Amino acid sequence: MNAPADRALRCIVLAALAAFGLAHAQEYPNKPLRFIVPFPPGGIVDIAGRVMGQKMSESLGQPVVVENRAGAGGSVATGVVAASPADGYTALVAFDTHAVNPHIYKALSFDTLKDFAPVSLIGRIPLAVLALPAFAANSMQELVALARAKPGAYSYASVGAGSSGHLATEQFKLIVGVDLVHVPYKGGAPAITDVLGGQVHLAVIAAGAAVPHIRSGRLKALAVSGTQRSSAIPNVPSMAEAGFPQLDSGAWIGLVVPAGTPATVIARLNAEVARAIRDPAVSGRLAEQAVELQATTPEEFGAFIRREYDKWGRVIRDAKLSIEQ
């Protein structure tokens, strides 16, 4: 074949591929999508997944079905998504444990950094230290005094081993030299239930899951992580105000899909996340749950996940936490 003919053939092939990609993008989606939530119904990740899914379904023109697959700090749901076709029809509503689980679960069926393609961050959420109103401490300083007086006498709940609440509390224990007993749960809702029932003294979880209970007076919050108060519960001091500016880590929620998902599909989902976040009904609903909404590009979200992965890996190693599964 001569050079002009060869170039012509290449042009035809490239045009066909471009047309195929365009057709694929125009056809997507042509069936319902699945959002896999790694925790039980009722918690902040579940609420965020359902609110976002409902809004995104309107502009996508297809239903978004939310499925709860709790277990192993979110690893059960993550494994389901990793094994799903890379076609944009199954996505994980990822929580902060997504970047931590590789450091604590040694037999995962997936690689967090290689087997997923980031779509967008959805939002960040401060952690709250929660207790019953009758609990003796009303501040972090009073909690430190109690825990020092009775080492190992007080327990705290988290949404699972390696969750931001767990790691932040273990970091707190090292900073102030106290002994609090960790009780892991499979989500924020069951953790709060047991605090309300008196089975555990404290919970350190995403603040959004507890906002209704704090406002009703059924629970009190000693502090929220970070340097700023949460607009959802403005009467609760920040950790910086409480004297612990080192404790600035919080929870986060984002959307990821299986690696290999077409770039056009990821771009469409990214645009729909940003569109949903801009909707006043969505932003208002999630702001009530203390979610600080923040859309990103896929590249920005991927870099964020990597930073979280590296940060918590260092904390686990440096603190010599015995949380391997």
Secondary structure as GFF3:
##gff-version 3
##sequence-region A 1 325
A	DSSP	alpha_helix	3	27	.	.	.	ID=ss1
A	DSSP	beta_strand	33	37	.	.	.	ID=ss2
A	DSSP	alpha_helix	44	60	.	.	.	ID=ss3
A	DSSP	beta_strand	64	68	.	.	.	ID=ss4
A	DSSP	three_ten_helix	72	74	.	.	.	ID=ss5
A	DSSP	alpha_helix	75	82	.	.	.	ID=ss6
A	DSSP	beta_strand	90	95	.	.	.	ID=ss7
A	DSSP	three_ten_helix	96	99	.	.	.	ID=ss8
A	DSSP	alpha_helix	101	104	.	.	.	ID=ss9
A	DSSP	beta_strand	116	125	.	.	.	ID=ss10
A	DSSP	beta_strand	127	131	.	.	.	ID=ss11
A	DSSP	alpha_helix	140	149	.	.	.	ID=ss12
A	DSSP	beta_strand	154	158	.	.	.	ID=ss13
A	DSSP	alpha_helix	164	176	.	.	.	ID=ss14
A	DSSP	beta_strand	180	184	.	.	.	ID=ss15
A	DSSP	alpha_helix	188	196	.	.	.	ID=ss16
A	DSSP	beta_strand	202	206	.	.	.	ID=ss17
A	DSSP	three_ten_helix	207	210	.	.	.	ID=ss18
A	DSSP	alpha_helix	211	216	.	.	.	ID=ss19
A	DSSP	beta_strand	220	224	.	.	.	ID=ss20
A	DSSP	alpha_helix	239	242	.	.	.	ID=ss21
A	DSSP	beta_strand	251	258	.	.	.	ID=ss22
A	DSSP	alpha_helix	263	278	.	.	.	ID=ss23
A	DSSP	alpha_helix	280	287	.	.	.	ID=ss24
A	DSSP	beta_strand	292	293	.	.	.	ID=ss25
A	DSSP	alpha_helix	298	319	.	.	.	ID=ss26
###
